[in-house]
Amino acid sequence: VGRALHHGTKMLRVLRRLPTALPTARRTAMLPGAAARRSLFIQTESTPNPESLKFLPGKPVLESGTAQFRSYAEAQVSPLAKRLFKIEGVKSVFFAQEFIPITKDPD
């Protein structure tokens, strides 16, 4: 459980830092030249698969359909999926309209 929590926390940090993570992410107006700041609360849920964790950003992830990435090579079309695969142990990433399940290697 502690290890799963550690991986979940690491994934949350990546999701929060990505400027292109969610196309509908709210941006806060700032002074010219300052970096934009986003506010995003992401919930997590367990899944029937003990190797997966479901992330619920509370905002649309995709407008329609789904996208599945089983490797870093497949993830090249998605900046978010690419960043998630850089986290040690990520085995697959799935995008649905309102959630992102991420599966880790069983190690």
N, C-alpha and C positions, 0 to 999 in steps of 0.2 A: 504494500500500500504506500509506504513512504517513497519508494522508487517511482511509482506511478504518479504520485503527487509532484515529485521533483520534475519529471518529464512534462507534466501538465503545466506547471508553473513556467517552465522554460518556453513551452509553446505559446502560452499566454503573452509572455514578454515579446516574442517575435510578432504575434498578431497585433499587439498594441503599437509596435514601432513601425510597422510597414505603412508607408505613405499611400500605397495603392492597394492596401489589403481589401478594402470594401469601397466600391465606387460611390456609395451613398454616404460615406462617413462625413459627419458634420465637421466643418472647419471653423475655428474661431478667428475673428478679425484681429490682426496684430499690426504693429508699426511696420512701415516699409522696411524691407531688408531682414526682418525677423522671420524665423521659421514658423510655419503654420502649426498650430496645436490642435489635436483632435481629442475628443472625449468619447471613450467607448467602453462600456461595461460588458464583459464577456462572461457568461455563465458556463459551467461545465456540468456534464452528466455522465454517469457511467453507462455502459452498453452491455448487452448480453455477452459480448466478447471481452474477456478480461484484459486483452491486449489493446483495446481501443478506448478512446475517450472522445466524447462528443462535445464540441464547442458551439455555444449558441450566442452569437454576437448581438442579437436583438435588432438586427438590421438585415435587409436582404443581402445574401451572398451572391446569388445568381438571379437574373431576371426570370429565367425559365430553364428547365432541364436540370441535368446534373453533369458533373465532370469527375472522372476518377483518374488518379495518377498512381501508378504502381512502382515508379522509379524516378530518380532524378532526371533521367533522360526524357521521360514522358512529361515531366513538369516544366520543361523549357518554355512552354506557351503561357505559363502563369507565374508572375512574379511572387505571389504568395506561396504557391505550392513549391516553387524553387527554394524559397527561404526556409520553409518548413522541412524540406529534405536535408537541409544543412545541419539540422539538429540530429545529433547522434542517436541512432536507434529507430528513426522514423522509417516505417516499412511501406505505408501507403497513406494517401490523402484523398479524401472524397469531398466534393463540394455539392451541396444540395441548395435549394432555394433559401433555407433559413438556418442551416447548421453545417458544421464541418467536423465529420468524424476523422480522427487520425489514429492509425494503427501503428504500434511499435513492434520491433522484433521481440520475440519472447525471452531473450536473454536477460 
